[in-house]
Amino acid sequence: MSIREVRWDQHVGKERDYLCVDAFIADMVGARALSTAFETGVIDYMIAHAVCTSEAMLVDLQLDRRGLQLLLGMLRANHVVESTCNHAVMADESDEIQLSASFKAAVVFRDLMEAKLYFANLVAPDFLHLLTALLMEPAKFSEQARIFKLFSYQRAFEPTAENYEQTARWMRITTALTKYEAQACIAAFDFSPYRRMLDIGGNSGEFVLRICRKHRELRAAVYDLPLVCDIGAKHVAEEQEAARIQFIKRDPAQLALPRSYDLITFKSMLHDWPDAEMGDFLHRAYDALDVGGTLMIFERAEASVKDIQIAYGQLPLMLFFRSYRTPQAYQAQLEAIGFHSVAVAEVQLDMSFILITAIK
């Protein structure tokens, strides 16, 4: 089995293994060089050949000689590649090289690695050119930042080819993140008592797909924007669980959420909304939930910098730092609405997540 064929499902019980990808996208130079290695076919070539020389790679991939040598040097400094001999450096083009053992373990999660690289490279100019605005003039940052042009939710209503492509672009990122983050949520929360689940803002359906795969008695619905639902339905269509996953398109004229669910979830969704709108979603979820049912929130917690600097791969998440809330902010809203038995847990992933449950 090649590295690219390894399925995440083989890592059940190892829900945090994927975090190893972050070591290779921690600094800008190393991360950008890794992106180029994917783009030029260098990584695929080394996966296919296990051990090779840069001369063979040069000929087979038709790359620039001096450019390849510098690229391999950057990859070596980032612990992506290594020499098979005991040389301190890769001295010439006849030296045999290979992917490092640590990178082979990380590239198992290639979809996530490439999504994080793409996301960080895309929004790096926001950090480089607009950090002062981000920290001191948030309204100005919101007007100019590329990250908000990427997440153009208003374009997920009208079914045009351009809107579908724009929506699919950011959904590829969120789907890759959710694929792995969901495993930690599943490990921390017992979904087995539930039979009818509604995931609000459920995106491509990846979150409910992972849960339905583990809990075969569960039927789930995703409530989201029209184009998101169209793309999501295609995303899960070939999966065995597809028959148990429904997509419900948000109708702007119908504020009430669909009813008859014993579990309603918000996964990485509420941070997108100001406090008033967040409270409105929770109110509507309360109305839609069965009596005795559970509401669950799985969100990133407030971000802070202590002893370790923000990694390059974390830049996109850091740009949303104003959006992340404390557990107390959610708890106060839930109790004011009428939920009881509010429970809070922390799940440590690439950032701290908060898992909040409440009963109607």
Sequence and secondary structure as in RCSB ss.txt:
>XXXX:A:sequence
MSIREVRWDQHVGKERDYLCVDAFIADMVGARALSTAFETGVIDYMIAHAVCTSEAMLVDLQLDRRGLQLLLGML
RANHVVESTCNHAVMADESDEIQLSASFKAAVVFRDLMEAKLYFANLVAPDFLHLLTALLMEPAKFSEQARIFKL
FSYQRAFEPTAENYEQTARWMRITTALTKYEAQACIAAFDFSPYRRMLDIGGNSGEFVLRICRKHRELRAAVYDL
PLVCDIGAKHVAEEQEAARIQFIKRDPAQLALPRSYDLITFKSMLHDWPDAEMGDFLHRAYDALDVGGTLMIFER
AEASVKDIQIAYGQLPLMLFFRSYRTPQAYQAQLEAIGFHSVAVAEVQLDMSFILITAIK
>XXXX:A:secstr
  GGG  GGGGTT TTGGGGGGGGSSSHHHHHHHHHHHHTTHHHHHHHHSEEEHHHHHHHHT  HHHHHHHHHHH
HHTTSEEESSS SS  STTSEEEE HHHHHHGGGHHHHHHHHHHHHHHHHHHHHHHHHHHH HHHHHHH HHHHH
  GGGGSS  HHHHHHHHHHHHHHHHHHHHHHHHHHHHS  TT SEEEEET TTSHHHHHHHHH TT EEEEEE 
HHHHHHHHHHHTTSGGGGGEEEEE  TT  S    EEEEEEES GGGS HHHHHHHHHHHHHHEEEEEEEEEEEE
B    SSS   GGGHHHHTTGGG B HHHHHHHHHHHT EEEEEEEEESSSEEEEEEEE 
